[in-house]
Amino acid sequence: MRAGPDTHDTSVERLTPVVRRLLLWRHGETDYNAASRMQGQLDTDLSERGRRQAAAAAAALAERDPLLIRSSDLRRAAETADRLAELTDLDVARDPRLRETNLGQWQGLTHTEVDAIAPGARRVWRDDATWAPPEGESRVDVAARITPVVHDLLAELPEWGTGERPEAPVVLVAHGGCIAALTASLLGLPVPNWPALGGLANCGWVQLSGHQIELDGEDVLRWRLDVWNSGVEE
């Protein structure tokens, strides 16, 4: 029986005004990036070009008036986050859960070197979010590590998406692989579809919006992808 106009249907999503903006910002270029060398959790520094990229992107993101900045504790992400902190007078907490994927035995090797010792393995790694390099992490592993960061922030920041600054985003400064894993996890994408999210440029960012809705009589947070791999010229 079709519900009439006066019939209450609890299966219909009803939007509420609360929308939480989340910006996921990749660090600037490193010498490892420039040389197509696998970094993973190796603690590398920004290159001179990477510092210029961070300064240019920070100027654009500062205009968004962030509510909070949190970064990976690896130097390349921490230094990128500090450029934004300088423009916004915000402190930056470092969180090791935001580190890049542990690439195990591949860390420090160039793409060519990995292909020489394990032909076809990088393609499998790109196409299967459950596959991990030897002694490393899969994207599913990374998502399990990093997604609780967002859950913690939801509990810590009741003002996020509300009050006098409802548009103010939370900014997480991290790494390309873990940003893709976190995005896929928050969106609830089927794991076989995770590779559909392409790579991020150095200092590129992603925007997600968390919409507080009422579904079947319960408040639910649903994440939507607004922007993928945005950025500015250095």
N, C-alpha and C positions, 0 to 999 in steps of 0.2 A: 504494500500500500504506500503510495506516494504521500509524503508529509505535506500538509497544507501550509499556508503562510503563517498561521498562528501556532503551528506545532513546534515544540522545542526539540531540536535534533542535536544531541550532545556530541555527535561525531563530527560536527562542523567546527573547523578551527576559527577562533575569534581572536583577533589581534588585540593586544594591549599596548599602551604607549611605550613600554620599556624596550629599547633597542640598544644593545651594547656593541660598540665598535671595537674591533680588535685588529691591530696592524702587526703583521709579521714581517720583519725587515731583515734582509740578508746583509751580512757584512761586506765591506769593500774588498777590492782585489788584493790578493797576496802574490808573492813570487811563485808560490806553488800553483795558484790558479793560472797565472800567465804561462807557466811551463807545462800545463796539463798533467800535473802531478797530484796523486791522491793524498789528500790531507787527513780526512777523517778526524780523529781526536788529537792529532799532533798539534802542538800549540805554536802556531805561526803568527807572524806580524803582518800588518798591512804594508803593502808596497807604497811608494810615493803616489802612484796613480790611485791606489785604494784610499789613501787619505784624502785626495781631492774628491773622489766619489762620495766619501762619507760626509765631507763638509757640504757638498752641493745638495745631497739628499736630505741632510739634517735641516738645512735652511727651509726646504719645502715642507718637511714633516713638522717643524716647529710651528708653522702656521695653523696646524690642526689643534694646537693647545693640548698636548697629551695630559691625561690624568695620572699616568704612571709609566715608568720605563723599567724594564727588567731585561737582563741580557745573559747569555751564555758566559761562563767564566773563562773561556778561551780568549786569548788576547785580541785576535782579529775582530771578534764580535764586541768585546768589552770596549775597545778603542772606538769602534763605530758608534756604539751607544753613547760614549762620552761626548761625542760631537753634538749630539742632540741634547744631552743634559746641559751642556754649556749654554745653549740657547734658550733653555726653558727653566733653568734654575731648579731642576729636579735631581734628586739623588737616583743612582742606579744600583739596584741590588743585583748581585751575580748569582745565577742559579745553575749548578752543574747539570741539572736535568735538561737544560737547553743546549747541551753540547751536540756537536755533529755526530752522525752515525759512526760507530766504531767500525773501521774497515779492516780490522785484523791484520792479516799478513799482507794486505795490499797497501797499507799506509806507507807513504814515502815513495812509492813506485809511480812511474809515469804510466799513462794509458798504454803506451806501446809496450812497456815492460810487462804489464799485467797480461796483455794480449799474447805476448810471447810465451809466458809460463802457463797460461790458462786460456787457450783459444776459445772464443765464444762465451766465456764466463761473464764478461761485462754486459753482454746483450741479455743473458739470462737474468742477471741482477737487475737490469733496467725494467725487464718485462714481468718479473715475478716479485711481488712485495713481500713474499714469505721466504725468499732465498737470501742467504747471508754469505758474504765472503768468508774464507777460512778464518776461524777464531774471531769473527766479527758479528755485527748485528744486521738483522733484516729491517725493512721499513716498518713491519708490524711490531718488531721489538722496540724500535724507536718511538713509535706512537704510544705504546704502553708506558714508556718512560716519561714522555713529554706531556701527554694530554692531562695528567693530574695537575700540571702547573696552572692550566686554565681553570680547572675546577677549584683549586685553592684560591685563585684570584676572585672568583665569583663569591666565595665565602668572605674574603677579606675586604671586598670593596662594595658595600651595599649601595654606595652612591653612584656606581658605574651605570651609566645610561639614564640617570635620574638627576633631580636637583637642578642647580643653576647651570650646570654644564653637561647637559644630556648627550651632546655630540662628541665630548672629549674621549679620544680613544685610549685604550691601553696599548702600549707598544712593547712587543717582545722582539729582541734583537738576537738573531740566531744564525742558522746555516741552511743552505739550500735543501739538503736531504731531509733534515728534521722538520723544516717548514712544510715541505710537501707531505710528509707523513702526518703531521699535526692537522693540516688542512683536510686531508682525506678522512682522518678519524673524526674530526668535529662535524664534517658534513654527512657522516654516516655512509660513505660510499662503499659499495661491495669491494672487498679486498682485490678481486681480480681486475677491478677498474682503477685502482690507485695509480698505475703507470700513465693514465690519461693526463695527469697533471705534469706538464713539461717542466724543464729546468728554469731556475731563476737567474737573472743576471746579477752580477755583483752590485750590491746596494739597491737591488729591486725589492719591491714590497708587495704584500698581499693584504687585502682588506676583507675581513669577514664581519658580518652583522649577526649578533645573537638576538633573535626575536622572542620575547616572552609572550607565549600564547596560552589560551585555555583550550584544552583538548580533552574531551570526555570528562569534563568537570575537574580536571587537574591542570595546574600551571606547568608548562613544559617550555624548555629553551630549545629553539631550533636555529641552527646556524645556516647562514646563506653566504655564498661567495659573491662579493661585490666587484673585486678587482684582483687580477692575477698578473704579477710581474710588471707593475707600474714602476716608474722611475723618472729621473731627470738626467739631462746631459751634465757631465762634470764640468 
